[in-house]
Amino acid sequence: MTTKQVTAAVIFTLAVAAFDTNAGAEEKFRKLTGAQIQEKFQGMELTDEAHWGEVFERNGTLTITSMGHKSSGKWRIQKDQLCLDTGKEPGGGCYEVWLSGRNVELRNQASTTPLEAVLQKPAQGR
């Protein structure tokens, strides 16, 4: 092998190793069961980190903050789905919950696009 061929082989090997490391670090979404949803969501906030947030109280109350407006609703688990009663606010209904780290996708049959959000400890003042 020439020096150029060895150098090209080393660069190729390093590039493949770097790609494999990054691909493995990215966690895949997994569907949660009802018990897992209950465990993960109670006492937490689901938010887009800018415009809205929903705090899931342990007693089933849902505190909704959207663009500075506060309202309340209820949440429950039904057949491995997260069900939200948001009153007049948008976003009510039942959803499959898919989780990857702290990233959440709420999926339902009424939409082909999931609602993407982050699950975190509630922000102060909510």
Accessible surface in RSA format (square Angstrom, percent):
REM  Atomic radii and reference values for relative SASA: ProtOr
REM  Chains: A
REM  Algorithm: Lee & Richards
REM  Probe-radius: 1.40
REM  Slices: 20
REM RES _ NUM      All-atoms   Total-Side   Main-Chain    Non-polar    All polar
REM                ABS   REL    ABS   REL    ABS   REL    ABS   REL    ABS   REL
RES MET A   1   179.00  92.7  98.14  64.9  80.86 192.5  83.35  70.9  95.65 126.7
RES THR A   2    81.36  57.9  73.88  74.9   7.48  17.8  78.52 105.5   2.84   4.3
RES THR A   3   114.28  81.3 104.94 106.4   9.33  22.2  71.73  96.3  42.54  64.3
RES LYS A   4   174.75  85.3 167.18 102.6   7.57  18.0 113.39 102.1  61.36  65.4
RES GLN A   5    96.08  53.7  89.67  65.5   6.41  15.3  28.95  61.6  67.13  50.9
RES VAL A   6    68.78  45.3  68.25  61.8   0.54   1.3  68.78  59.8   0.00   0.0
RES THR A   7    68.95  49.0  65.01  65.9   3.94   9.4  51.84  69.6  17.11  25.9
RES ALA A   8    59.03  54.3  50.39  77.8   8.65  19.7  55.25  77.8   3.78  10.0
RES ALA A   9    43.97  40.4  35.10  54.2   8.87  20.2  43.07  60.7   0.90   2.4
RES VAL A  10    77.76  51.2  75.32  68.2   2.44   5.9  77.73  67.5   0.03   0.1
RES ILE A  11   108.22  61.6 106.87  79.6   1.35   3.3 107.49  77.4   0.74   2.0
RES PHE A  12   139.65  69.9 135.91  84.2   3.74   9.7 139.61  84.6   0.03   0.1
RES THR A  13    86.34  61.4  83.20  84.3   3.14   7.5  63.50  85.3  22.84  34.5
RES LEU A  14   115.94  64.6 112.14  80.2   3.80   9.6 112.39  78.9   3.55   9.6
RES ALA A  15    57.60  53.0  44.13  68.1  13.47  30.6  52.71  74.2   4.89  12.9
RES VAL A  16    65.41  43.0  62.58  56.7   2.83   6.8  65.35  56.8   0.06   0.2
RES ALA A  17    51.76  47.6  44.41  68.5   7.35  16.7  50.81  71.5   0.95   2.5
RES ALA A  18    56.02  51.5  46.87  72.3   9.15  20.8  55.08  77.6   0.94   2.5
RES PHE A  19   144.28  72.2 139.91  86.7   4.37  11.4 143.60  87.1   0.68   1.9
RES ASP A  20    86.99  60.9  76.91  76.6  10.08  23.8  27.00  63.6  59.99  59.8
RES THR A  21    96.51  68.6  84.46  85.6  12.05  28.7  68.69  92.3  27.82  42.1
RES ASN A  22   104.58  72.1  97.29  94.0   7.29  17.6  24.81  59.7  79.76  77.1
RES ALA A  23    57.46  52.8  34.62  53.4  22.84  52.0  44.86  63.2  12.60  33.4
RES GLY A  24    65.23  80.4   0.00   N/A  65.23  80.4  38.74 106.3  26.49  59.3
RES ALA A  25    84.34  77.5  46.70  72.1  37.64  85.6  58.11  81.8  26.23  69.5
RES GLU A  26   138.64  79.6 123.21  93.2  15.43  36.7  43.48  84.1  95.16  77.7
RES GLU A  27   103.97  59.7  86.64  65.5  17.33  41.3  42.71  82.6  61.26  50.0
RES LYS A  28   174.37  85.1 161.47  99.1  12.91  30.7 109.82  98.8  64.55  68.8
RES PHE A  29    71.33  35.7  52.30  32.4  19.04  49.5  52.30  31.7  19.04  54.5
RES ARG A  30   106.62  44.8 103.24  52.6   3.38   8.0  59.62  81.5  47.00  28.5
RES LYS A  31    97.92  47.8  76.97  47.2  20.95  49.9  35.99  32.4  61.93  66.0
RES LEU A  32     1.39   0.8   0.20   0.1   1.19   3.0   0.56   0.4   0.83   2.2
RES THR A  33    65.52  46.6  64.33  65.2   1.18   2.8  61.38  82.4   4.13   6.2
RES GLY A  34     6.60   8.1   0.00   N/A   6.60   8.1   6.25  17.1   0.36   0.8
RES ALA A  35    81.02  74.5  62.57  96.6  18.45  42.0  71.15 100.2   9.87  26.1
RES GLN A  36    66.14  37.0  65.32  47.7   0.82   2.0  22.06  47.0  44.08  33.4
RES ILE A  37     0.00   0.0   0.00   0.0   0.00   0.0   0.00   0.0   0.00   0.0
RES GLN A  38    68.36  38.2  68.36  50.0   0.00   0.0  30.44  64.8  37.92  28.8
RES GLU A  39   129.05  74.1 111.32  84.2  17.73  42.2  39.41  76.2  89.65  73.2
RES LYS A  40    79.53  38.8  72.25  44.3   7.28  17.3  27.86  25.1  51.66  55.0
RES PHE A  41     0.04   0.0   0.04   0.0   0.00   0.0   0.04   0.0   0.00   0.0
RES GLN A  42    50.27  28.1  44.12  32.2   6.16  14.7   1.15   2.4  49.12  37.3
RES GLY A  43    25.26  31.2   0.00   N/A  25.26  31.2  14.80  40.6  10.47  23.4
RES MET A  44    47.07  24.4  47.07  31.2   0.00   0.0  30.48  25.9  16.59  22.0
RES GLU A  45     0.16   0.1   0.16   0.1   0.00   0.0   0.00   0.0   0.16   0.1
RES LEU A  46     0.34   0.2   0.34   0.2   0.00   0.0   0.34   0.2   0.00   0.0
RES THR A  47     1.05   0.7   1.05   1.1   0.00   0.0   0.44   0.6   0.62   0.9
RES ASP A  48    46.10  32.3  24.98  24.9  21.12  49.9  19.97  47.0  26.13  26.1
RES GLU A  49    99.97  57.4  65.03  49.2  34.94  83.2  28.09  54.3  71.89  58.7
RES ALA A  50    75.86  69.7  36.46  56.3  39.40  89.6  44.41  62.5  31.45  83.3
RES HIS A  51   102.83  56.2  95.47  66.4   7.35  18.8  62.68  64.6  40.15  46.7
RES TRP A  52    48.00  19.3  47.08  22.8   0.92   2.2  34.38  18.3  13.62  22.1
RES GLY A  53     0.80   1.0   0.00   N/A   0.80   1.0   0.00   0.0   0.80   1.8
RES GLU A  54    16.39   9.4  16.39  12.4   0.00   0.0   0.31   0.6  16.09  13.1
RES VAL A  55     7.93   5.2   7.93   7.2   0.00   0.0   7.93   6.9   0.00   0.0
RES PHE A  56     0.00   0.0   0.00   0.0   0.00   0.0   0.00   0.0   0.00   0.0
RES GLU A  57    66.71  38.3  66.63  50.4   0.08   0.2  13.91  26.9  52.80  43.1
RES ARG A  58   168.50  70.7 146.08  74.5  22.43  53.4  62.56  85.5 105.94  64.2
RES ASN A  59   125.64  86.6  83.05  80.3  42.59 102.5  47.67 114.7  77.97  75.4
RES GLY A  60    18.60  22.9   0.00   N/A  18.60  22.9  17.36  47.6   1.24   2.8
RES THR A  61    43.92  31.2  43.55  44.2   0.37   0.9  27.76  37.3  16.16  24.4
RES LEU A  62     0.00   0.0   0.00   0.0   0.00   0.0   0.00   0.0   0.00   0.0
RES THR A  63    32.62  23.2  32.06  32.5   0.56   1.3  20.91  28.1  11.71  17.7
RES ILE A  64     7.70   4.4   7.70   5.7   0.00   0.0   7.70   5.5   0.00   0.0
RES THR A  65    20.61  14.7  20.60  20.9   0.01   0.0  19.49  26.2   1.12   1.7
RES SER A  66    35.98  30.4  33.50  44.7   2.47   5.7   9.07  19.3  26.90  37.7
RES MET A  67   146.63  75.9 111.68  73.9  34.95  83.2 115.95  98.6  30.69  40.7
RES GLY A  68    73.24  90.3   0.00   N/A  73.24  90.3  37.56 103.1  35.68  79.9
RES HIS A  69   104.03  56.9  97.58  67.8   6.45  16.5  72.78  75.0  31.25  36.4
RES LYS A  70   111.66  54.5  90.94  55.8  20.73  49.3  65.79  59.2  45.87  48.9
RES SER A  71    31.62  26.7  17.42  23.2  14.20  32.7  29.65  63.1   1.96   2.8
RES SER A  72    76.88  65.0  57.84  77.2  19.04  43.9  21.10  44.9  55.78  78.1
RES GLY A  73    13.56  16.7   0.00   N/A  13.56  16.7  10.58  29.0   2.99   6.7
RES LYS A  74   135.72  66.2 135.12  82.9   0.60   1.4  88.74  79.9  46.98  50.0
RES TRP A  75    13.45   5.4   3.61   1.7   9.83  23.1   4.82   2.6   8.62  14.0
RES ARG A  76   124.78  52.4 119.62  61.0   5.15  12.3  61.89  84.6  62.89  38.1
RES ILE A  77    47.94  27.3  21.46  16.0  26.48  63.8  21.46  15.5  26.48  71.9
RES GLN A  78    79.33  44.4  73.44  53.7   5.90  14.0  24.84  52.9  54.50  41.3
RES LYS A  79   185.14  90.3 150.39  92.3  34.75  82.7 108.11  97.3  77.03  82.1
RES ASP A  80    69.03  48.4  65.55  65.2   3.48   8.2   9.19  21.6  59.83  59.7
RES GLN A  81    55.97  31.3  55.97  40.9   0.00   0.0   5.94  12.6  50.03  37.9
RES LEU A  82     0.00   0.0   0.00   0.0   0.00   0.0   0.00   0.0   0.00   0.0
RES CYS A  83     1.60   1.2   1.56   1.7   0.04   0.1   1.49   3.8   0.11   0.1
RES LEU A  84    10.04   5.6   2.96   2.1   7.08  17.8   3.15   2.2   6.89  18.6
RES ASP A  85    78.22  54.8  73.19  72.8   5.03  11.9  21.31  50.2  56.91  56.8
RES THR A  86     5.38   3.8   1.96   2.0   3.42   8.2   0.16   0.2   5.22   7.9
RES GLY A  87    61.74  76.1   0.00   N/A  61.74  76.1  36.48 100.1  25.26  56.6
RES LYS A  88   214.69 104.7 174.75 107.2  39.93  95.1 125.37 112.8  89.31  95.1
RES GLU A  89    40.56  23.3  33.96  25.7   6.60  15.7   5.15  10.0  35.41  28.9
RES PRO A  90   116.40  84.8  96.21  87.7  20.19  73.4 108.25  89.4   8.16  50.7
RES GLY A  91    34.94  43.1   0.00   N/A  34.94  43.1  24.24  66.5  10.70  24.0
RES GLY A  92    36.99  45.6   0.00   N/A  36.99  45.6  14.63  40.1  22.37  50.1
RES GLY A  93    34.09  42.0   0.00   N/A  34.09  42.0  30.46  83.6   3.63   8.1
RES CYS A  94    42.14  31.9  30.60  34.1  11.54  27.1  11.78  29.8  30.36  32.7
RES TYR A  95    21.91  10.2  21.91  12.5   0.00   0.0   9.51   7.1  12.40  15.3
RES GLU A  96    49.74  28.6  49.73  37.6   0.01   0.0   6.72  13.0  43.02  35.1
RES VAL A  97     0.03   0.0   0.00   0.0   0.03   0.1   0.00   0.0   0.03   0.1
RES TRP A  98    56.06  22.5  56.06  27.1   0.00   0.0  56.06  29.9   0.00   0.0
RES LEU A  99     7.50   4.2   7.13   5.1   0.37   0.9   7.13   5.0   0.37   1.0
RES SER A 100     9.88   8.3   8.47  11.3   1.41   3.2   0.58   1.2   9.30  13.0
RES GLY A 101    45.83  56.5   0.00   N/A  45.83  56.5  34.21  93.9  11.62  26.0
RES ARG A 102   119.01  50.0 112.38  57.3   6.63  15.8  59.51  81.3  59.50  36.1
RES ASN A 103    73.52  50.7  73.52  71.0   0.00   0.0  10.63  25.6  62.90  60.8
RES VAL A 104     1.25   0.8   0.05   0.0   1.20   2.9   0.05   0.0   1.20   3.3
RES GLU A 105    20.64  11.8  20.64  15.6   0.00   0.0   0.54   1.0  20.10  16.4
RES LEU A 106     2.81   1.6   0.39   0.3   2.41   6.1   0.39   0.3   2.41   6.5
RES ARG A 107    73.42  30.8  71.96  36.7   1.45   3.5  29.51  40.3  43.91  26.6
RES ASN A 108    44.29  30.5  28.19  27.2  16.10  38.8  14.76  35.5  29.53  28.5
RES GLN A 109   193.67 108.3 154.92 113.2  38.74  92.2  65.98 140.4 127.69  96.8
RES ALA A 110    99.65  91.6  53.85  83.1  45.79 104.2  65.98  92.9  33.66  89.2
RES SER A 111    60.23  50.9  41.81  55.8  18.42  42.4  34.26  73.0  25.97  36.4
RES THR A 112   144.98 103.1 109.27 110.8  35.71  85.1  90.46 121.5  54.52  82.4
RES THR A 113    99.80  71.0  88.90  90.1  10.90  26.0  61.89  83.1  37.91  57.3
RES PRO A 114    37.41  27.3  28.10  25.6   9.32  33.9  30.20  24.9   7.21  44.8
RES LEU A 115    76.11  42.4  69.70  49.9   6.41  16.1  74.23  52.1   1.88   5.1
RES GLU A 116   118.50  68.0 103.21  78.1  15.29  36.4  32.31  62.5  86.19  70.4
RES ALA A 117     8.44   7.8   0.02   0.0   8.42  19.2   4.34   6.1   4.10  10.8
RES VAL A 118    17.79  11.7  17.79  16.1   0.00   0.0  17.79  15.5   0.00   0.0
RES LEU A 119    13.27   7.4   8.01   5.7   5.26  13.2   8.01   5.6   5.26  14.2
RES GLN A 120    43.40  24.3  39.09  28.6   4.31  10.3  15.67  33.4  27.73  21.0
RES LYS A 121   164.67  80.3 154.96  95.1   9.71  23.1  97.92  88.1  66.76  71.1
RES PRO A 122    48.90  35.6  34.21  31.2  14.70  53.4  34.21  28.2  14.70  91.3
RES ALA A 123    40.76  37.5  27.42  42.3  13.34  30.4  37.00  52.1   3.76  10.0
RES GLN A 124   179.02 100.1 152.61 111.5  26.41  62.9  68.29 145.4 110.73  84.0
RES GLY A 125    72.45  89.3   0.00   N/A  72.45  89.3  43.98 120.7  28.47  63.8
RES ARG A 126    90.73  38.1  51.66  26.3  39.07  93.0  13.22  18.1  77.51  47.0
END  Absolute sums over single chains surface
CHAIN  1 A     8498.6       6813.1       1685.5       4886.0       3612.6
END  Absolute sums over all chains
TOTAL          8498.6       6813.1       1685.5       4886.0       3612.6
